[in-house]
Amino acid sequence: MIFSNGDPGRVYVAVDFGETNSAVAYAFVPQGTPSETISPNHVQTIRNYPSGMVASKSDPMRLEVPTQLLYPQGWVFRPLEELRAAPPEPGVDGDSDSRMNDASQLLWGYQVLEETTQVTAHSGNGDTLLYGFKVFMDRAYDKETSQHHVIEALRQLGENNPGRKIQVHEMLLLVTIDYLTRLLKHAKSQIMQEKFTITSSEIVICVPVIWGQRAIRNMQTCMSIAAKLAGFPGIRHEDDCIGNVFIVSEPEAGATWLLAQGSGIRASGGTCDALTYTVTREMPVRLRKQPVRHTGAYCGSKALNEGVHRLVYNLLKDHKYLERDGVTIAGITRKLIDHDFDKMKKPSWSAYGENYDWRPEVLGIRFDPGAPNACYENNRRPAKNRLTIRAEPINAIFRKVCGDVADIMEAQVVEGLKDGVRSEKVVLMGGFAESRFLCRCLEATLAKINAEHSLSAEIYRPNDDGMTVIDAVAAGGVLRALNKENGPIRKSKSSYGLGRYEIYDPDVHQGQETIPGFHNGKTYVSTIRWVSKLNEIMPATFEKVEVRIHTFPYRNKDRTMNKGPFLCTDEVYVSDSAHLDHLSVTDEHNEGSEMIGIIKTDITEHFKPELGVMNPFKKQPAPRKSKRGRAHWEFEYQLVFAIDGLNMRCFQRYEGKIIGELKIGCAPGLPSGAN
């Protein structure tokens, strides 16, 4: 299949937003071509990142970019609500998602590494370095991770923001939007060089299998706003969601790209996740997750870097004389880890005991604290600008981190055996999967498991010499989106509902908090009616209609007739646990429910008192037996809740016309991979 420049068509873009590194892949589908016929050979991975450090054209690291940001002092963040309301800016190439007080630039990706590996980059200039922040998107990691520096950095950015203080959770979303905006801008520039005529785009979001629905909703919000700010072509922006979006779990995306059957481990940057699949279809490949609970821990590439970072810093911390002319111990250490170790030593570090001591250059060091017996002052000899980092402590760090990954693999395989699942393949995905030490460690553990349980499981390695595991998740996300047939059933993982005031009924609302109705004198309960409920099948297309009545005072305070303005307001909620109706918003059952949108419509134009009894606003007299009630207007309309595929609409309808509307992406409320 050959595509010509200028062909009109649709682009599928998958984003693997990683803890340590991120990747983007895409495929172009010409108009009139069924997407399921597109070959994997036509899936391309974005390259040529700004300031990218690539050793050669075959270097797999050119396929991803560090998930890092460096904020200059004085950076001003726009509030999340302002970004949500901002119109699409298709022609914008600058920093439209945040503003600056000065000429400093926000750096991202390899630009950050280029800056922070300078030994003078940590001399207290007020810049804020952010990395490892993805892990906080899901609250399950809040108390487990060692990345406490992220919370402190987010807190400082929020407190120092001119204008108003921003809370940590909102700051997390804002920095994620900043990073994704730059990632998508670069992807857009690379795709547009192909001269395709893009009629529409679909964004594929790859998410960790361990994430809850709230984290996935937040990720969709960030991706939608970022795509809007990046001016990504062919995307429909509806309120704060993307019109065309598909969500797939990272392990399923990677496995779809790499293997025929078996178990998969995502050995990636900040965390390692493991889960077991079996193949239910070969063409197209479809995977069914087994009843083996997925497992994960903070034991990826970044944990390895942090361990070696502590080792090197402890060797250098007493050499304060090195700190001059802007050079700091922190800067020297960061350069040694992020550049020398991460790019040159770590990928090839061997598990066979053939490693030599690492002796990087440290200019001006007076003696080598890593040399044998250097702790004795009479053994300290001139270092000739070299620092010795012994191989054995590095090996110990490798063994600890890789051993943790091996433990996760073993637990997954053994738990599967209890359920009758015999694993055949173990697939590694992500940047850490390229580590020789990790592969050797897992092979040794797998050999032990095989011997103990009479298995023949093996590490899966792609047969294609040109295929890497670095971009497997992003590329697999595209492949999975190209053919959505035979995906998982649409069993809802969240409830979606509408705020509703129900007239108090003691048989239904016993014990619920009540609210007085000031216009008609009745007593109400503010409830949520869950229209699409947790654990129920969500039809691909359906519509539910409710008749609503809004009341307004008949007279103003000065006793003149109230002629407006009249606002009609409806609230939309989501919950990952609630599903029962007729309960107050404040009831324990509805605890944790989120209001995800408000439809607020000015209906004053429909007020036509000159029509008398035909006025859409019906005058109602004050109720006789109520001290609270008074004469009031009633406006009756329809509130419609509709689902079409992965998109949800809530709209107010009067006399067949839509007068107010809210559009919501409901993909986060379904199993990953559902269409």
C-alpha positions as CSV (number, residue, x, y, z in Angstrom):
1,M,0.0,0.0,0.0
2,I,1.5,3.3,-1.1
3,F,0.3,6.7,0.1
4,S,0.9,9.8,-1.9
5,N,1.6,13.2,-0.5
6,G,-1.6,15.3,-0.4
7,D,-3.9,12.3,0.0
8,P,-6.8,13.2,2.3
9,G,-7.4,10.9,5.2
10,R,-7.5,10.3,8.9
11,V,-4.5,10.2,11.3
12,Y,-4.4,7.9,14.4
13,V,-2.0,9.2,17.0
14,A,-1.1,7.2,20.1
15,V,0.6,8.8,23.2
16,D,2.6,6.7,25.7
17,F,3.0,9.2,28.5
18,G,5.7,7.5,30.6
19,E,7.1,8.0,34.0
20,T,10.7,8.4,32.7
21,N,10.2,8.7,28.9
22,S,7.3,9.2,26.6
23,A,6.7,8.2,23.0
24,V,4.2,9.0,20.2
25,A,3.3,6.9,17.2
26,Y,0.9,7.4,14.3
27,A,-0.6,6.0,11.2
28,F,-2.2,7.7,8.2
29,V,-5.3,6.1,6.7
30,P,-6.3,7.4,3.3
31,Q,-9.9,8.3,2.7
32,G,-11.9,5.3,1.6
33,T,-9.4,2.8,3.0
34,P,-10.7,0.6,5.9
35,S,-8.4,1.2,8.9
36,E,-8.2,-2.5,9.8
37,T,-6.4,-3.1,6.5
38,I,-3.4,-0.9,7.5
39,S,-0.3,-2.9,7.9
40,P,1.9,-2.5,11.1
41,N,4.6,-1.4,8.7
42,H,2.7,1.8,8.2
43,V,2.8,2.7,11.9
44,Q,5.5,5.3,12.4
45,T,7.1,6.5,15.6
46,I,7.9,10.2,16.1
47,R,11.6,11.0,16.3
48,N,13.9,14.1,16.0
49,Y,13.1,15.5,19.4
50,P,14.7,18.9,20.2
51,S,18.2,18.6,21.7
52,G,17.9,14.8,21.4
53,M,21.1,13.0,22.3
54,V,21.3,10.0,19.8
55,A,24.5,7.9,19.5
56,S,23.5,6.5,16.0
57,K,20.5,6.0,13.7
58,S,20.0,2.6,15.2
59,D,19.9,4.0,18.8
60,P,16.4,2.9,20.0
61,M,16.3,5.8,22.5
62,R,15.7,8.2,19.6
63,L,12.1,6.9,19.6
64,E,11.3,8.4,23.0
65,V,11.8,11.6,24.9
66,P,12.4,12.2,28.7
67,T,9.2,13.1,30.7
68,Q,10.8,16.2,32.3
69,L,10.1,19.9,32.5
70,L,12.3,22.8,33.7
71,Y,10.3,25.9,34.8
72,P,12.1,29.2,34.9
73,Q,11.6,31.4,37.9
74,G,8.5,33.6,37.6
75,W,6.5,31.3,35.4
76,V,2.8,32.1,35.5
77,F,0.2,29.3,35.2
78,R,-3.3,29.8,33.8
79,P,-6.0,28.2,35.9
80,L,-7.4,24.8,34.7
81,E,-10.9,26.3,34.2
82,E,-9.4,29.0,32.0
83,L,-7.6,26.4,29.9
84,R,-10.8,24.3,29.6
85,A,-12.7,27.3,28.3
86,A,-10.0,28.5,25.9
87,P,-11.0,28.2,22.2
88,P,-8.9,25.9,19.9
89,E,-5.9,27.7,18.5
90,P,-4.9,25.8,15.4
91,G,-2.3,28.3,14.3
92,V,-0.4,28.7,17.6
93,D,3.1,27.4,17.8
94,G,4.3,29.3,20.9
95,D,3.7,28.7,24.6
96,S,0.0,29.3,24.7
97,D,-0.7,27.2,27.7
98,S,1.2,29.3,30.2
99,R,2.7,32.8,30.3
100,M,6.0,34.2,31.4
101,N,7.1,37.3,33.4
102,D,10.4,37.4,31.5
103,A,12.1,36.0,28.5
104,S,13.0,32.7,30.1
105,Q,11.8,29.6,28.3
106,L,10.1,26.5,29.6
107,L,12.3,23.5,28.7
108,W,11.0,20.0,28.1
109,G,12.4,16.6,27.2
110,Y,16.0,16.5,26.0
111,Q,16.2,20.2,26.5
112,V,16.0,19.6,30.2
113,L,18.7,17.0,30.1
114,E,20.9,19.3,28.0
115,E,20.5,22.0,30.7
116,T,20.6,20.0,33.9
117,T,23.7,18.0,32.9
118,Q,25.7,21.2,33.0
119,V,27.6,21.2,36.3
120,T,26.6,24.9,36.9
121,A,22.8,24.2,36.4
122,H,22.1,23.7,40.1
123,S,23.4,26.8,41.6
124,G,20.1,28.1,43.0
125,N,18.8,30.2,40.1
126,G,15.2,29.6,41.1
127,D,14.4,27.2,38.3
128,T,12.1,24.2,39.2
129,L,12.9,20.8,37.8
130,L,10.0,18.3,37.4
131,Y,10.3,14.7,36.7
132,G,8.5,11.5,37.9
133,F,5.2,13.3,38.2
134,K,3.1,10.8,36.2
135,V,3.0,8.4,39.2
136,F,0.8,10.9,41.1
137,M,-2.0,10.9,38.6
138,D,-3.3,7.9,40.4
139,R,-3.9,8.2,44.1
140,A,-3.0,4.6,44.8
141,Y,0.7,5.6,44.6
142,D,0.4,8.6,46.9
143,K,1.7,6.9,50.0
144,E,3.9,4.3,48.3
145,T,6.2,6.3,46.1
146,S,9.5,7.8,47.1
147,Q,9.0,10.7,44.7
148,H,8.2,13.2,47.5
149,H,10.3,15.8,45.7
150,V,7.5,16.0,43.1
151,I,4.9,17.1,45.7
152,E,7.3,19.7,47.1
153,A,8.1,21.1,43.6
154,L,4.3,21.2,42.7
155,R,3.6,22.9,46.1
156,Q,6.3,25.6,45.5
157,L,5.1,26.2,41.9
158,G,1.5,26.6,43.2
159,E,2.4,28.9,46.1
160,N,4.7,31.1,44.0
161,N,2.2,31.5,41.1
162,P,1.5,35.2,40.8
163,G,-2.2,36.1,41.1
164,R,-3.5,33.2,43.1
165,K,-2.3,30.1,44.9
166,I,-2.9,26.8,43.1
167,Q,-3.4,23.5,44.9
168,V,-1.1,20.6,44.4
169,H,-3.6,18.4,42.5
170,E,-4.5,21.2,40.0
171,M,-0.7,21.9,39.6
172,L,-0.2,18.3,38.7
173,L,-2.7,18.6,35.9
174,L,-1.3,21.9,34.7
175,V,2.3,20.6,34.4
176,T,1.0,17.4,32.7
177,I,-0.8,19.7,30.2
178,D,2.4,21.7,29.7
179,Y,4.3,18.5,28.9
180,L,1.7,16.9,26.6
181,T,1.2,20.2,24.7
182,R,4.9,20.3,23.8
183,L,4.9,16.6,23.0
184,L,1.9,17.0,20.7
185,K,3.3,20.1,19.1
186,H,6.5,18.2,18.1
187,A,4.4,15.3,16.9
188,K,2.3,17.6,14.8
189,S,5.4,19.2,13.2
190,Q,6.8,15.8,12.3
191,I,3.5,14.5,10.9
192,M,2.8,17.7,8.9
193,Q,6.1,17.3,7.1
194,E,4.6,14.3,5.3
195,K,2.2,16.7,3.5
196,F,-0.9,14.6,4.3
197,T,-4.3,16.3,4.0
198,I,-5.7,15.5,7.4
199,T,-9.4,15.5,7.5
200,S,-9.7,14.1,11.0
201,S,-7.6,12.7,13.8
202,E,-8.1,10.2,16.6
203,I,-6.1,10.4,19.8
204,V,-5.2,7.1,21.5
205,I,-4.4,7.4,25.2
206,C,-2.3,4.6,26.6
207,V,-2.8,4.3,30.4
208,P,-1.3,2.1,33.1
209,V,-3.5,-0.9,33.9
210,I,-3.3,-0.1,37.6
211,W,-4.9,3.3,37.2
212,G,-8.4,4.0,38.6
213,Q,-11.1,5.7,36.6
214,R,-10.5,9.1,38.2
215,A,-6.9,9.1,37.0
216,I,-8.0,8.1,33.5
217,R,-10.6,10.9,33.4
218,N,-7.9,13.4,34.5
219,M,-5.6,12.1,31.8
220,Q,-8.3,12.5,29.1
221,T,-8.8,16.1,30.3
222,C,-5.1,16.9,30.1
223,M,-4.8,15.3,26.7
224,S,-7.8,17.1,25.4
225,I,-6.6,20.5,26.5
226,A,-3.1,19.8,25.3
227,A,-4.3,18.8,21.8
228,K,-6.3,22.0,21.7
229,L,-3.4,24.2,22.8
230,A,-1.0,22.4,20.4
231,G,-3.4,23.1,17.5
232,F,-3.4,19.4,16.5
233,P,-5.1,19.1,13.2
234,G,-8.4,17.3,12.6
235,I,-9.5,17.0,16.2
236,R,-13.0,18.0,17.3
237,H,-12.9,19.8,20.6
238,E,-16.2,19.5,22.5
239,D,-16.3,21.3,25.8
240,D,-13.1,19.9,27.5
241,C,-13.0,16.5,25.8
242,I,-11.7,15.2,22.5
243,G,-14.4,14.2,20.0
244,N,-12.4,11.2,18.8
245,V,-10.5,9.4,21.5
246,F,-9.7,5.8,22.3
247,I,-8.2,4.5,25.5
248,V,-6.1,1.3,25.8
249,S,-4.0,-0.1,28.6
250,E,-0.3,0.1,28.2
251,P,0.3,-3.6,28.6
252,E,-2.4,-4.5,26.1
253,A,-1.1,-2.0,23.6
254,G,2.5,-3.3,23.9
255,A,1.4,-6.9,23.8
256,T,-0.8,-6.3,20.7
257,W,2.4,-5.0,19.0
258,L,4.8,-7.6,20.1
259,L,3.4,-11.0,20.8
260,A,1.1,-13.9,19.9
261,Q,0.3,-15.1,23.4
262,G,1.5,-15.2,27.0
263,S,2.3,-12.9,29.9
264,G,3.5,-9.3,29.7
265,I,5.6,-7.2,32.0
266,R,5.9,-3.4,31.4
267,A,9.5,-2.8,32.7
268,S,9.6,0.9,32.2
269,G,10.8,4.1,33.8
270,G,9.4,4.8,37.2
271,T,7.2,1.7,37.8
272,C,7.0,-1.9,36.8
273,D,3.5,-3.4,36.1
274,A,2.8,-7.0,35.5
275,L,-0.3,-8.8,34.4
276,T,-1.3,-12.0,32.5
277,Y,-3.2,-12.3,29.2
278,T,-4.3,-15.1,26.9
279,V,-4.9,-14.6,23.2
280,T,-8.5,-15.0,22.3
281,R,-8.1,-14.1,18.6
282,E,-5.0,-14.1,16.4
283,M,-6.3,-11.9,13.5
284,P,-6.7,-9.2,14.8
285,V,-4.9,-10.1,18.0
286,R,-7.2,-9.8,21.0
287,L,-6.2,-10.4,24.6
288,R,-8.3,-11.4,27.6
289,K,-6.9,-10.5,31.0
290,Q,-6.8,-13.5,33.4
291,P,-8.2,-13.4,36.9
292,V,-4.7,-12.9,38.2
293,R,-4.6,-9.5,39.9
294,H,-2.2,-7.2,38.2
295,T,0.9,-6.3,40.3
296,G,3.2,-3.3,40.3
297,A,5.8,-1.4,42.2
298,Y,8.2,1.5,42.1
299,C,11.2,-0.5,40.8
300,G,11.9,0.7,37.3
301,S,14.7,2.6,35.6
302,K,14.3,5.7,37.7
303,A,14.6,3.7,40.9
304,L,17.9,2.4,39.6
305,N,19.1,5.9,38.7
306,E,18.1,7.2,42.2
307,G,20.1,4.4,43.8
308,V,23.3,5.2,41.9
309,H,22.6,8.9,42.4
310,R,22.7,8.4,46.2
311,L,25.9,6.4,45.9
312,V,27.7,9.1,43.8
313,Y,26.4,12.0,45.9
314,N,27.6,10.3,49.1
315,L,31.1,10.0,47.6
316,L,31.2,13.7,46.6
317,K,29.3,15.5,49.4
318,D,32.3,16.3,51.6
319,H,34.3,17.8,48.7
320,K,32.7,21.3,49.2
321,Y,35.8,23.0,47.6
322,L,34.5,21.8,44.2
323,E,31.6,24.3,44.6
324,R,32.9,27.5,42.9
325,D,32.0,29.6,39.9
326,G,28.5,28.2,39.9
327,V,29.5,24.6,40.0
328,T,27.7,22.5,42.7
329,I,28.0,19.0,44.0
330,A,24.3,18.5,43.0
331,G,25.2,19.6,39.5
332,I,28.2,17.3,39.2
333,T,26.2,14.4,40.5
334,R,23.3,15.1,38.1
335,K,25.6,15.3,35.1
336,L,27.3,12.0,36.1
337,I,23.9,10.2,36.5
338,D,21.7,11.7,33.8
339,H,24.3,11.7,31.1
340,D,27.3,9.5,31.8
341,F,25.6,6.7,33.6
342,D,22.1,6.7,32.1
343,K,23.2,7.0,28.5
344,M,26.5,5.1,28.4
345,K,26.8,2.8,31.4
346,K,23.4,1.6,32.3
347,P,22.2,0.0,29.1
348,S,25.3,-2.2,28.8
349,W,25.9,-3.0,32.4
350,S,26.4,-6.7,32.6
351,A,25.1,-9.3,35.0
352,Y,28.0,-11.7,34.3
353,G,30.5,-10.1,36.7
354,E,32.6,-8.6,33.9
355,N,32.1,-5.0,34.9
356,Y,35.0,-2.8,35.8
357,D,35.0,0.1,38.3
358,W,33.4,3.2,36.8
359,R,35.9,6.1,36.8
360,P,34.2,9.3,35.4
361,E,35.8,12.7,35.2
362,V,35.4,15.1,38.1
363,L,37.5,18.2,37.4
364,G,39.4,19.6,40.4
365,I,38.8,16.7,42.8
366,R,41.8,16.6,45.2
367,F,41.7,12.9,46.0
368,D,39.6,9.9,44.9
369,P,37.1,9.0,47.7
370,G,36.2,5.8,45.9
371,A,39.7,4.4,45.8
372,P,40.6,1.5,48.1
373,N,41.3,2.6,51.6
374,A,40.5,6.3,50.8
375,C,38.8,6.6,54.2
376,Y,42.3,6.7,55.7
377,E,43.9,10.1,55.3
378,N,47.4,8.7,54.8
379,N,46.1,6.7,51.8
380,R,44.6,9.7,49.9
381,R,46.5,10.2,46.7
382,P,46.0,12.9,44.0
383,A,43.0,11.8,41.9
384,K,44.0,13.3,38.5
385,N,40.4,14.5,38.0
386,R,38.9,11.0,38.4
387,L,36.3,9.5,40.7
388,T,36.3,5.8,41.3
389,I,32.8,4.3,41.7
390,R,33.3,0.6,42.6
391,A,31.5,-2.0,40.5
392,E,30.2,-4.0,43.4
393,P,28.0,-1.2,44.9
394,I,26.5,-0.6,41.5
395,N,25.9,-4.3,41.0
396,A,24.1,-4.4,44.4
397,I,21.8,-1.6,43.2
398,F,21.1,-3.4,40.0
399,R,20.5,-6.6,41.8
400,K,18.0,-4.9,44.2
401,V,16.0,-3.1,41.5
402,C,16.1,-6.0,39.0
403,G,15.3,-8.5,41.8
404,D,12.2,-6.5,42.6
405,V,11.1,-6.7,39.0
406,A,11.8,-10.5,39.0
407,D,9.7,-10.9,42.2
408,I,6.8,-9.2,40.4
409,M,7.2,-11.5,37.4
410,E,7.4,-14.6,39.7
411,A,4.3,-13.6,41.7
412,Q,2.4,-13.1,38.5
413,V,3.4,-16.5,37.0
414,V,2.8,-18.4,40.2
415,E,-0.5,-16.8,40.9
416,G,-1.6,-17.7,37.4
417,L,-0.8,-21.3,38.0
418,K,-3.2,-21.3,40.9
419,D,-5.9,-20.4,38.4
420,G,-4.8,-23.0,35.9
421,V,-3.0,-20.4,33.7
422,R,0.4,-21.7,32.4
423,S,2.4,-18.8,31.1
424,E,4.5,-19.3,28.0
425,K,6.0,-15.9,27.1
426,V,7.2,-13.0,29.2
427,V,7.3,-9.8,27.3
428,L,9.4,-6.8,28.4
429,M,8.3,-3.3,27.2
430,G,9.7,0.1,27.8
431,G,13.1,1.6,28.0
432,F,14.4,-0.5,31.0
433,A,13.6,-3.6,28.9
434,E,16.8,-2.9,27.0
435,S,19.0,-3.5,30.1
436,R,21.3,-6.5,29.8
437,F,21.3,-6.9,33.5
438,L,17.6,-7.0,33.8
439,C,17.2,-9.5,31.0
440,R,19.8,-11.8,32.6
441,C,18.2,-11.5,36.0
442,L,14.7,-12.3,34.7
443,E,16.1,-15.3,32.7
444,A,17.6,-16.7,35.8
445,T,14.4,-16.3,37.8
446,L,12.4,-17.8,35.0
447,A,14.6,-20.8,34.8
448,K,14.0,-21.4,38.5
449,I,10.3,-21.0,38.1
450,N,10.3,-23.4,35.1
451,A,12.2,-26.0,37.1
452,E,9.9,-25.7,40.1
453,H,6.6,-25.8,38.2
454,S,7.4,-27.8,35.1
455,L,6.9,-24.8,32.8
456,S,8.7,-23.8,29.6
457,A,8.2,-20.1,29.8
458,E,10.7,-17.9,28.1
459,I,11.6,-14.2,27.5
460,Y,10.0,-13.1,24.3
461,R,12.2,-11.3,21.8
462,P,10.9,-9.8,18.6
463,N,12.1,-11.6,15.5
464,D,12.2,-8.4,13.4
465,D,15.6,-6.9,13.7
466,G,14.1,-3.4,13.2
467,M,11.5,-3.8,16.0
468,T,12.3,-2.4,19.4
469,V,10.5,-2.7,22.7
470,I,11.0,1.0,23.4
471,D,8.0,2.2,21.3
472,A,5.9,-0.9,21.6
473,V,3.2,0.7,23.7
474,A,2.7,3.8,21.4
475,A,2.9,1.7,18.2
476,G,0.6,-0.9,19.7
477,G,-1.9,1.8,20.7
478,V,-2.1,2.8,17.1
479,L,-2.5,-0.8,15.9
480,R,-5.2,-1.4,18.5
481,A,-7.1,1.7,17.4
482,L,-6.9,0.8,13.7
483,N,-9.0,-2.3,14.4
484,K,-11.4,-2.1,17.2
485,E,-13.4,-5.2,16.4
486,N,-14.0,-7.8,19.0
487,G,-13.0,-5.5,21.9
488,P,-14.2,-6.0,25.5
489,I,-17.9,-5.6,26.3
490,R,-19.0,-2.2,27.3
491,K,-19.5,-3.0,31.0
492,S,-19.4,0.4,32.8
493,K,-16.7,1.0,35.3
494,S,-18.3,4.3,36.4
495,S,-21.7,5.7,37.0
496,Y,-22.9,8.8,35.2
497,G,-25.8,10.8,36.6
498,L,-27.8,14.0,36.7
499,G,-28.5,16.2,39.7
500,R,-32.2,16.2,40.5
501,Y,-34.4,17.7,43.2
502,E,-37.0,15.1,44.2
503,I,-40.1,15.9,46.2
504,Y,-39.6,14.4,49.7
505,D,-41.3,11.0,50.1
506,P,-40.9,9.5,53.5
507,D,-41.1,6.0,52.1
508,V,-38.3,6.7,49.7
509,H,-36.2,9.4,51.3
510,Q,-36.3,8.4,55.0
511,G,-33.2,9.8,56.8
512,Q,-32.1,12.0,53.8
513,E,-31.2,15.6,54.1
514,T,-34.0,17.9,52.9
515,I,-34.2,21.3,51.3
516,P,-37.2,23.7,51.5
517,G,-38.8,24.7,48.2
518,F,-39.1,28.5,48.5
519,H,-41.4,29.0,45.5
520,N,-44.0,26.2,45.7
521,G,-43.6,25.4,49.4
522,K,-42.8,21.7,48.9
523,T,-39.9,19.9,50.6
524,Y,-37.2,18.4,48.4
525,V,-34.1,16.2,48.5
526,S,-31.1,17.1,46.3
527,T,-30.3,13.7,44.7
528,I,-28.3,12.2,41.9
529,R,-30.1,10.0,39.4
530,W,-27.6,7.6,38.0
531,V,-28.6,7.2,34.4
532,S,-25.7,4.9,33.3
533,K,-24.8,2.7,36.2
534,L,-21.6,1.0,37.4
535,N,-21.2,-2.6,36.3
536,E,-24.1,-2.4,33.8
537,I,-23.7,-2.8,30.1
538,M,-23.5,0.6,28.5
539,P,-25.2,0.4,25.1
540,A,-23.2,2.0,22.2
541,T,-26.2,4.2,21.4
542,F,-29.0,5.2,23.8
543,E,-31.0,8.2,25.0
544,K,-32.9,8.8,28.2
545,V,-35.3,11.8,28.6
546,E,-36.4,13.5,31.8
547,V,-39.1,16.2,32.1
548,R,-37.7,19.0,34.2
549,I,-39.4,22.1,35.8
550,H,-37.5,25.1,36.9
551,T,-39.2,27.6,39.2
552,F,-38.5,31.4,39.5
553,P,-40.1,34.0,41.7
554,Y,-43.1,35.8,40.1
555,R,-42.2,39.2,41.7
556,N,-39.0,41.1,42.3
557,K,-38.2,42.5,45.7
558,D,-39.8,45.8,44.7
559,R,-43.1,43.9,44.0
560,T,-42.8,44.4,40.2
561,M,-43.2,41.4,37.9
562,N,-40.1,39.4,37.4
563,K,-39.1,39.5,33.7
564,G,-35.7,37.9,34.1
565,P,-33.0,37.2,33.4
566,F,-33.8,33.5,33.9
567,L,-31.1,30.9,34.1
568,C,-31.7,27.1,33.7
569,T,-29.1,25.0,35.4
570,D,-28.4,21.2,35.4
571,E,-25.5,19.3,36.9
572,V,-23.8,16.2,35.6
573,Y,-22.0,13.7,38.0
574,V,-19.7,10.8,37.8
575,S,-18.8,8.2,40.4
576,D,-16.6,5.1,40.5
577,S,-18.7,3.5,43.3
578,A,-22.2,4.9,43.6
579,H,-25.2,3.5,41.7
580,L,-28.3,3.8,43.9
581,D,-31.0,6.5,43.1
582,H,-33.1,8.6,45.4
583,L,-30.2,9.3,47.8
584,S,-29.0,12.8,48.8
585,V,-25.9,14.2,47.2
586,T,-24.5,14.3,50.7
587,D,-25.4,10.7,51.5
588,E,-22.5,8.3,52.3
589,H,-23.3,6.3,49.3
590,N,-22.6,9.2,47.0
591,E,-19.3,10.2,48.8
592,G,-16.6,10.8,46.2
593,S,-18.9,11.6,43.4
594,E,-17.6,14.3,41.1
595,M,-19.6,17.1,39.4
596,I,-18.0,16.9,36.0
597,G,-20.1,19.6,34.3
598,I,-22.9,22.2,34.6
599,I,-25.3,23.1,31.8
600,K,-26.2,26.7,32.5
601,T,-28.6,28.3,29.9
602,D,-30.1,31.7,29.7
603,I,-33.8,31.0,28.8
604,T,-35.0,34.6,29.1
605,E,-35.8,34.8,25.4
606,H,-38.6,32.2,26.0
607,F,-40.3,34.5,28.5
608,K,-43.3,36.0,26.6
609,P,-46.0,37.3,29.0
610,E,-47.8,39.0,26.1
611,L,-48.9,35.5,25.0
612,G,-50.9,35.1,28.2
613,V,-51.7,31.4,28.9
614,M,-49.5,30.5,25.9
615,N,-46.4,32.0,27.7
616,P,-43.8,29.2,28.1
617,F,-43.4,30.4,31.7
618,K,-46.6,29.4,33.5
619,K,-47.7,31.5,36.5
620,Q,-48.5,29.4,39.6
621,P,-50.3,30.9,42.6
622,A,-48.9,30.7,46.1
623,P,-49.9,27.4,47.7
624,R,-52.7,27.9,50.3
625,K,-51.3,25.7,53.1
626,S,-47.7,26.7,53.0
627,K,-46.1,29.6,54.8
628,R,-43.0,29.3,52.5
629,G,-44.7,29.3,49.2
630,R,-45.3,32.2,47.0
631,A,-46.5,33.0,43.5
632,H,-43.9,31.8,40.9
633,W,-43.1,31.0,37.3
634,E,-42.6,27.5,36.1
635,F,-40.6,26.6,33.0
636,E,-40.9,23.0,31.7
637,Y,-38.3,21.4,29.4
638,Q,-36.6,18.1,28.7
639,L,-33.2,17.1,30.0
640,V,-31.7,14.4,27.6
641,F,-28.8,12.1,28.5
642,A,-27.4,10.5,25.3
643,I,-24.5,8.2,24.5
644,D,-23.0,7.6,21.0
645,G,-20.0,5.3,21.1
646,L,-17.4,6.9,23.4
647,N,-19.1,10.3,23.5
648,M,-21.8,11.4,25.9
649,R,-24.1,14.4,25.6
650,C,-26.3,16.0,28.1
651,F,-28.6,18.6,26.7
652,Q,-31.6,20.7,27.5
653,R,-34.4,20.6,24.9
654,Y,-37.4,22.8,24.6
655,E,-40.0,22.3,21.8
656,G,-37.7,20.0,20.0
657,K,-34.7,22.5,20.0
658,I,-31.5,22.2,22.0
659,I,-31.1,25.2,24.2
660,G,-28.1,24.1,26.3
661,E,-25.6,21.3,26.0
662,L,-22.6,19.6,27.6
663,K,-20.4,17.0,25.9
664,I,-18.4,14.5,27.9
665,G,-16.0,11.8,26.8
666,C,-17.2,8.6,28.5
667,A,-14.3,6.4,27.4
668,P,-12.7,6.6,30.9
669,G,-15.9,5.0,32.2
670,L,-15.5,1.8,30.1
671,P,-12.9,-1.0,30.1
672,S,-9.7,0.0,28.2
673,G,-10.0,-1.0,24.6
674,A,-13.8,-0.8,24.5
675,N,-15.3,1.0,21.4
